[in-house]
Amino acid sequence: MGILFWICTISVVCITAGVIYCKPYLGIVFVTISIPFEGCMISDSISIYPIEIALAIVVFILICRSILDKCNYFGNTKLLYCCIPFVLYVMLSSIKSMDLSLTAKEIVRWLDLFLVYYLTINLINDKKKMRVILYSMFLTVAIVSVLEIIHYFSVGYRATLIFGNPNPLAGYINLIIPVIFGMLMSSTFFRERVALVVVAVASIMAWLMTFSKTAWLSLLLTVILVFFLTKAKKKVVILLAVLSAVFTVFTIILLFLNIKGTFMFNSSLALLSLEERAKCYSIGFSMIKDNLISGIGVGNWHSLIVECVKENAASIHIDIRRLLVATNIHNLYLQIFVEMGIVGLSAFVFWLVCIIKYLMRSLKVLESSRHYSLFVGLVGGVIVYLFNNILEVLTVHGIHLQWGIILGLAVVLTQFREVEECPEMV
């Protein structure tokens, strides 16, 4: 089994490297396809991490081609400088590391996000390549959705096949649903629209089968927010109004009513879940109280949580057996605050403010463009991720890389419009 695994791995790596060398932008496609399968166990002792391999191959090939062909693959730095303070503080915060492997893992997660965004805005330089990335994204979510639907009907419980947990799965699908609808509204081909409708239906079915209230509310808030932000095209407003009504009805029914059958919702369980998450927040604040400025250090959350829970078990009435739940703080921004303090959180918020400011300005730039609907969908994907992280931590399983790609596509689409209006910029 071991020899066969390494033979297959080396063969796949060689084929992937050859394809990326011929067409570097396909590296983003490989990353997109790899996201749902990051960390999958293929045997009792072997896990696969295709994202790291794909990113390493892309960077190595681009460096080699830049030297040999004297081509500049790293010239576009839009929105990249604003993340430098956060990246620098992430590296600086590693000085407090208590477990080098955990600290390195957290640093690599953040660097992967910025790297995949940087590669996206540099490698996707025409609309054909952009459509290839979008098609790969839709194909991947369609495969994941079909597998989850089959799993749900075979098991009869929440969809958890791919990511092992319904909340990350719902967060992953959450990102792509707005992009699908944006692409659907901007498409001019009948067959393409039919295919997108099929993908949308499958994705929404899998999304509902996760029974993730966090994901439902995040998408609902995103639809409402984007509804008020978009003013240019009537059909976009109508679509958003319909989606807002649909998601509102689903939310009311599934959150506040006890529905019989497979859609049973227990309000007491929901309150218990909220109570446990509130306890996790109290644990986080107790850990940061002595290090408000600099935090406890990147990656140290997992090292200190066990000791902190045991010390506070009596006061917060948490069962040590439920420690696994407590090890997820359920809020990305709070986790950044705990690990990096006020300085790190301020640097992260500064980066997000720069992103949001750029996207809001771009909404006006693209009002008269036929790709406006697609851009609205991409913006929706960016925003729903930010909402979703209020009650979940989606920097795991590579889901944040999908967000980085969507953000990169939104920036690229804006730059396409700027080039159309100013041909001398080419």
C-alpha positions as CSV (number, residue, x, y, z in Angstrom):
1,M,0.0,0.0,0.0
2,G,2.8,2.4,0.9
3,I,4.8,1.8,-2.3
4,L,1.6,2.1,-4.5
5,F,0.7,5.3,-2.7
6,W,4.0,6.9,-3.4
7,I,4.0,5.8,-7.0
8,C,0.6,7.4,-7.5
9,T,1.6,10.5,-5.6
10,I,4.7,11.1,-7.7
11,S,2.8,10.4,-10.9
12,V,0.1,12.9,-10.0
13,V,2.6,15.5,-8.9
14,C,4.6,15.2,-12.2
15,I,1.4,15.4,-14.3
16,T,0.2,18.4,-12.3
17,A,3.6,20.1,-12.7
18,G,3.6,19.6,-16.4
19,V,0.1,21.0,-16.8
20,I,0.9,24.0,-14.7
21,Y,4.1,24.7,-16.5
22,C,2.2,24.9,-19.8
23,K,-0.7,26.9,-18.4
24,P,0.2,28.4,-15.0
25,Y,-3.3,29.7,-14.3
26,L,-4.5,26.1,-14.1
27,G,-2.7,26.0,-10.7
28,I,-5.7,28.0,-9.3
29,V,-8.0,25.3,-10.7
30,F,-6.0,22.6,-8.9
31,V,-6.3,24.5,-5.7
32,T,-10.0,25.0,-6.2
33,I,-10.6,21.3,-6.8
34,S,-8.4,20.3,-3.9
35,I,-10.1,22.4,-1.2
36,P,-12.9,19.9,-0.3
37,F,-10.3,17.1,0.0
38,E,-7.7,18.8,2.1
39,G,-6.6,16.6,5.0
40,C,-8.7,13.6,3.8
41,M,-7.8,10.2,5.2
42,I,-7.2,7.6,2.5
43,S,-6.1,5.0,5.0
44,D,-5.5,4.6,8.7
45,S,-2.1,6.2,8.5
46,I,-2.1,8.4,5.4
47,S,-3.7,11.8,4.9
48,I,-3.5,13.9,1.8
49,Y,-2.9,17.7,1.6
50,P,-3.2,18.5,-2.1
51,I,-3.5,22.3,-1.5
52,E,0.0,22.7,-0.2
53,I,1.4,20.6,-3.0
54,A,-0.4,22.6,-5.7
55,L,0.7,25.9,-4.3
56,A,4.3,24.8,-4.0
57,I,4.3,23.6,-7.6
58,V,2.8,26.9,-8.9
59,V,5.2,29.1,-7.0
60,F,8.2,27.0,-8.0
61,I,7.2,27.0,-11.7
62,L,6.4,30.7,-11.8
63,I,9.8,31.5,-10.3
64,C,11.6,29.3,-12.8
65,R,9.6,30.7,-15.7
66,S,10.2,34.3,-14.5
67,I,14.0,33.5,-14.6
68,L,14.1,31.6,-17.8
69,D,11.4,33.5,-19.9
70,K,12.0,36.8,-18.2
71,C,8.2,37.2,-17.7
72,N,6.8,39.1,-14.7
73,Y,4.2,36.9,-13.0
74,F,4.2,38.9,-9.8
75,G,3.5,42.4,-11.0
76,N,-0.1,42.9,-9.7
77,T,-0.1,43.9,-6.0
78,K,-3.6,45.3,-5.7
79,L,-4.8,45.2,-2.0
80,L,-1.7,43.2,-1.1
81,Y,0.2,46.0,0.7
82,C,-2.7,46.5,3.2
83,C,-2.3,43.0,4.5
84,I,1.5,43.4,5.2
85,P,1.0,44.8,8.8
86,F,-1.1,41.7,9.7
87,V,1.4,39.3,8.1
88,L,4.3,40.9,9.8
89,Y,2.5,40.7,13.2
90,V,1.6,37.0,12.6
91,M,5.3,36.3,12.1
92,L,6.2,38.4,15.1
93,S,3.6,36.8,17.3
94,S,5.2,33.4,16.7
95,I,8.0,34.4,19.1
96,K,5.7,33.3,21.9
97,S,5.3,29.8,20.4
98,M,4.7,27.0,22.8
99,D,4.4,24.3,20.2
100,L,6.4,24.9,17.0
101,S,4.3,22.6,14.8
102,L,1.0,24.2,15.8
103,T,2.4,27.7,15.4
104,A,3.8,26.8,12.0
105,K,0.4,25.3,10.9
106,E,-1.4,28.6,11.8
107,I,1.2,30.7,10.0
108,V,1.0,28.6,6.9
109,R,-2.8,28.9,6.9
110,W,-2.6,32.6,6.8
111,L,0.2,32.7,4.3
112,D,-1.7,30.3,2.0
113,L,-4.6,32.7,2.0
114,F,-2.5,35.7,0.9
115,L,-0.6,33.6,-1.5
116,V,-3.6,32.2,-3.3
117,Y,-5.1,35.7,-3.6
118,Y,-1.8,37.0,-4.9
119,L,-1.6,34.2,-7.5
120,T,-5.2,34.7,-8.6
121,I,-4.9,38.4,-9.4
122,N,-1.6,37.8,-11.3
123,L,-2.5,34.6,-13.2
124,I,-6.1,35.5,-14.2
125,N,-5.5,38.2,-16.8
126,D,-8.3,37.6,-19.3
127,K,-12.0,36.6,-19.2
128,K,-11.5,33.2,-20.7
129,K,-9.2,32.2,-17.8
130,M,-11.7,33.7,-15.3
131,R,-14.5,31.5,-16.7
132,V,-12.3,28.4,-16.4
133,I,-11.8,29.2,-12.7
134,L,-15.5,29.8,-12.2
135,Y,-16.4,26.6,-14.0
136,S,-13.9,24.6,-11.9
137,M,-15.5,26.2,-8.7
138,F,-19.0,25.3,-9.8
139,L,-18.1,21.7,-10.8
140,T,-16.4,21.1,-7.5
141,V,-19.3,22.4,-5.4
142,A,-21.7,20.3,-7.6
143,I,-19.7,17.1,-7.0
144,V,-19.5,17.9,-3.2
145,S,-23.3,18.7,-3.1
146,V,-24.3,15.5,-4.9
147,L,-22.1,13.4,-2.6
148,E,-23.6,15.1,0.5
149,I,-27.1,14.6,-0.7
150,I,-26.5,10.9,-1.3
151,H,-24.9,10.7,2.1
152,Y,-27.8,12.5,3.8
153,F,-30.4,10.2,2.3
154,S,-28.4,7.1,3.2
155,V,-27.6,8.1,6.8
156,G,-30.7,10.3,7.5
157,Y,-28.7,12.9,9.5
158,R,-27.0,16.2,8.8
159,A,-24.7,16.3,5.7
160,T,-21.2,15.7,7.0
161,L,-19.4,13.5,4.5
162,I,-16.7,15.8,3.1
163,F,-15.6,18.1,5.9
164,G,-16.6,15.8,8.8
165,N,-18.8,18.6,10.3
166,P,-21.9,20.3,8.8
167,N,-20.9,23.8,9.7
168,P,-17.7,24.0,7.6
169,L,-19.5,22.3,4.8
170,A,-22.3,24.9,5.0
171,G,-19.7,27.6,5.1
172,Y,-18.0,26.3,2.0
173,I,-21.2,26.1,0.0
174,N,-22.2,29.5,1.4
175,L,-19.3,31.1,-0.4
176,I,-20.2,29.8,-3.8
177,I,-24.0,30.1,-3.9
178,P,-23.9,34.0,-4.4
179,V,-21.3,33.5,-7.2
180,I,-23.5,30.9,-8.9
181,F,-26.5,33.3,-8.9
182,G,-24.3,36.2,-10.1
183,M,-22.9,34.0,-13.0
184,L,-26.5,32.9,-13.8
185,M,-27.7,36.5,-14.1
186,S,-24.7,37.6,-16.3
187,S,-24.8,34.5,-18.6
188,T,-26.1,34.9,-22.1
189,F,-26.1,31.2,-23.1
190,F,-29.1,29.1,-22.6
191,R,-27.2,25.8,-22.0
192,E,-24.9,27.5,-19.5
193,R,-27.9,28.9,-17.6
194,V,-29.5,25.4,-17.4
195,A,-26.2,24.0,-16.1
196,L,-26.0,26.8,-13.5
197,V,-29.6,26.2,-12.4
198,V,-28.8,22.5,-11.8
199,V,-25.7,23.4,-9.8
200,A,-27.6,26.0,-7.8
201,V,-30.4,23.5,-6.9
202,A,-27.9,20.8,-5.9
203,S,-25.9,23.3,-3.8
204,I,-28.9,24.7,-2.0
205,M,-30.2,21.2,-1.3
206,A,-26.9,20.2,0.3
207,W,-26.7,23.6,2.1
208,L,-30.2,23.0,3.7
209,M,-29.3,19.4,4.6
210,T,-26.4,20.7,6.8
211,F,-29.0,22.3,9.1
212,S,-26.4,24.9,9.9
213,K,-28.2,27.9,11.4
214,T,-25.0,30.0,11.3
215,A,-24.7,29.5,7.5
216,W,-28.4,30.2,6.9
217,L,-28.3,33.5,8.9
218,S,-25.0,34.5,7.3
219,L,-26.4,34.1,3.8
220,L,-29.6,35.8,4.7
221,L,-27.8,38.8,6.1
222,T,-25.6,38.9,3.0
223,V,-28.5,38.9,0.7
224,I,-30.2,41.7,2.6
225,L,-27.0,43.8,2.7
226,V,-26.2,43.3,-1.0
227,F,-29.9,44.1,-1.8
228,F,-29.4,47.6,-0.3
229,L,-25.9,48.1,-1.9
230,T,-26.9,47.3,-5.5
231,K,-28.9,50.0,-7.3
232,A,-27.9,49.8,-11.0
233,K,-29.8,47.0,-12.6
234,K,-33.4,46.1,-12.0
235,K,-33.0,42.4,-12.7
236,V,-30.3,42.2,-10.0
237,V,-32.6,43.9,-7.5
238,I,-35.5,41.7,-8.4
239,L,-33.3,38.6,-8.0
240,L,-32.0,39.7,-4.7
241,A,-35.5,40.6,-3.5
242,V,-36.7,37.1,-4.4
243,L,-33.7,35.4,-2.7
244,S,-34.2,37.6,0.3
245,A,-37.8,36.5,0.6
246,V,-37.0,32.9,0.1
247,F,-34.2,32.8,2.6
248,T,-36.3,34.8,5.1
249,V,-39.1,32.2,4.8
250,F,-36.7,29.3,5.2
251,T,-35.1,31.0,8.2
252,I,-38.4,31.7,10.0
253,I,-39.7,28.2,9.3
254,L,-36.5,26.3,10.2
255,L,-35.5,28.4,13.2
256,F,-38.7,29.2,15.0
257,L,-41.0,26.2,14.2
258,N,-40.9,22.6,15.2
259,I,-41.2,20.8,11.8
260,K,-41.9,17.1,11.8
261,G,-39.9,14.6,9.9
262,T,-36.4,15.2,8.6
263,F,-36.7,19.0,9.2
264,M,-37.2,18.7,12.9
265,F,-35.7,21.6,14.8
266,N,-35.3,21.6,18.6
267,S,-35.2,25.0,20.1
268,S,-33.7,23.7,23.4
269,L,-30.8,22.2,21.5
270,A,-30.2,25.6,19.8
271,L,-30.2,27.3,23.1
272,L,-27.8,24.7,24.5
273,S,-25.5,25.3,21.5
274,L,-25.5,29.1,22.1
275,E,-24.8,28.6,25.7
276,E,-21.8,26.4,25.0
277,R,-20.5,28.9,22.5
278,A,-20.9,31.7,25.1
279,K,-18.8,29.6,27.5
280,C,-16.1,29.3,24.8
281,Y,-16.1,33.1,24.5
282,S,-15.7,33.5,28.3
283,I,-12.7,31.0,28.1
284,G,-11.2,33.1,25.3
285,F,-11.5,36.4,27.3
286,S,-10.0,34.7,30.4
287,M,-7.0,33.6,28.4
288,I,-6.4,37.1,27.0
289,K,-6.9,39.2,30.1
290,D,-3.2,39.3,30.9
291,N,-2.0,39.8,27.3
292,L,-4.5,42.3,25.9
293,I,-1.9,44.1,23.7
294,S,0.1,41.3,22.1
295,G,-2.1,38.2,22.8
296,I,-1.1,34.7,23.8
297,G,0.8,34.0,20.5
298,V,-0.2,32.4,17.2
299,G,-0.9,28.7,17.5
300,N,-0.9,28.7,21.3
301,W,-4.7,28.5,21.6
302,H,-4.7,24.8,21.2
303,S,-1.8,24.4,23.7
304,L,-3.4,26.5,26.5
305,I,-7.1,25.6,26.1
306,V,-6.9,22.3,27.9
307,E,-5.3,23.9,31.0
308,C,-7.6,26.9,30.9
309,V,-10.8,24.7,30.6
310,K,-9.7,22.6,33.6
311,E,-9.0,25.6,35.7
312,N,-12.4,27.2,34.9
313,A,-14.5,24.1,34.7
314,A,-16.2,24.7,38.0
315,S,-17.0,28.3,37.4
316,I,-18.3,27.9,33.8
317,H,-19.9,24.5,34.5
318,I,-18.5,22.9,31.5
319,D,-18.0,19.2,31.2
320,I,-14.4,18.2,30.5
321,R,-15.7,15.5,28.2
322,R,-17.1,18.3,26.0
323,L,-13.6,19.8,25.7
324,L,-13.6,19.1,22.0
325,V,-16.3,21.6,21.5
326,A,-14.5,24.2,23.6
327,T,-11.3,23.9,21.5
328,N,-13.1,25.8,18.8
329,I,-13.7,29.3,19.9
330,H,-16.5,29.7,17.2
331,N,-15.4,33.2,16.3
332,L,-12.5,34.0,13.9
333,Y,-12.2,37.6,15.1
334,L,-12.2,36.6,18.8
335,Q,-9.5,33.9,18.1
336,I,-7.3,36.5,16.3
337,F,-7.8,38.8,19.3
338,V,-6.9,36.0,21.8
339,E,-3.8,34.9,19.8
340,M,-2.6,38.3,18.6
341,G,-4.1,40.8,20.9
342,I,-5.3,44.3,20.1
343,V,-2.4,44.9,17.7
344,G,-3.1,41.9,15.6
345,L,-6.8,42.4,15.5
346,S,-6.3,46.0,14.5
347,A,-4.0,45.0,11.6
348,F,-6.6,42.4,10.5
349,V,-9.5,44.9,10.6
350,F,-7.4,47.4,8.7
351,W,-7.0,44.8,5.9
352,L,-10.7,44.1,5.9
353,V,-11.6,47.8,5.8
354,C,-9.3,48.2,2.7
355,I,-11.0,45.3,1.0
356,I,-14.6,46.5,1.7
357,K,-13.8,50.0,0.7
358,Y,-12.3,48.8,-2.6
359,L,-15.3,46.5,-3.3
360,M,-17.9,49.2,-2.5
361,R,-16.1,51.7,-4.9
362,S,-15.9,49.0,-7.6
363,L,-19.7,48.4,-7.4
364,K,-20.1,51.9,-8.8
365,V,-17.4,51.4,-11.4
366,L,-19.1,48.3,-12.7
367,E,-22.7,49.6,-12.7
368,S,-22.8,49.9,-16.5
369,S,-20.9,46.7,-17.2
370,R,-22.6,43.5,-18.4
371,H,-20.5,41.6,-15.8
372,Y,-22.1,43.7,-13.0
373,S,-24.3,40.7,-11.8
374,L,-21.2,38.4,-11.6
375,F,-19.3,41.1,-9.6
376,V,-22.3,41.4,-7.2
377,G,-22.2,37.6,-6.7
378,L,-18.5,37.7,-6.0
379,V,-19.0,40.5,-3.5
380,G,-21.7,38.4,-1.9
381,G,-19.3,35.5,-1.6
382,V,-16.7,37.8,0.1
383,I,-19.3,39.3,2.5
384,V,-21.0,36.0,3.5
385,Y,-17.6,34.6,4.6
386,L,-17.1,37.6,6.9
387,F,-20.5,37.1,8.4
388,N,-20.1,33.3,8.8
389,N,-16.8,33.8,10.8
390,I,-18.7,35.6,13.5
391,L,-20.0,32.2,14.7
392,E,-17.5,29.8,13.1
393,V,-13.8,29.6,12.4
394,L,-13.5,28.9,8.7
395,T,-9.7,29.1,8.4
396,V,-9.6,25.3,8.5
397,H,-10.1,22.7,5.7
398,G,-8.9,25.3,3.1
399,I,-12.2,27.1,3.0
400,H,-10.5,30.4,3.5
401,L,-8.5,29.8,0.3
402,Q,-11.8,29.6,-1.6
403,W,-12.6,33.0,-0.2
404,G,-9.2,34.3,-1.3
405,I,-9.8,33.1,-4.8
406,I,-13.3,34.7,-4.9
407,L,-11.8,38.0,-3.6
408,G,-9.1,37.8,-6.2
409,L,-11.7,37.3,-9.0
410,A,-13.6,40.3,-7.8
411,V,-10.5,42.4,-8.0
412,V,-9.6,41.0,-11.4
413,L,-13.1,41.8,-12.8
414,T,-12.8,45.4,-11.6
415,Q,-9.4,45.7,-13.3
416,F,-10.9,44.4,-16.5
417,R,-13.3,47.2,-16.4
418,E,-10.6,49.8,-15.7
419,V,-8.6,48.6,-18.7
420,E,-11.7,48.8,-20.9
421,E,-12.3,52.4,-19.9
422,C,-8.6,53.3,-20.1
423,P,-6.9,51.3,-23.0
424,E,-3.6,53.1,-22.4
425,M,-3.3,51.1,-19.1
426,V,-2.7,47.8,-21.1
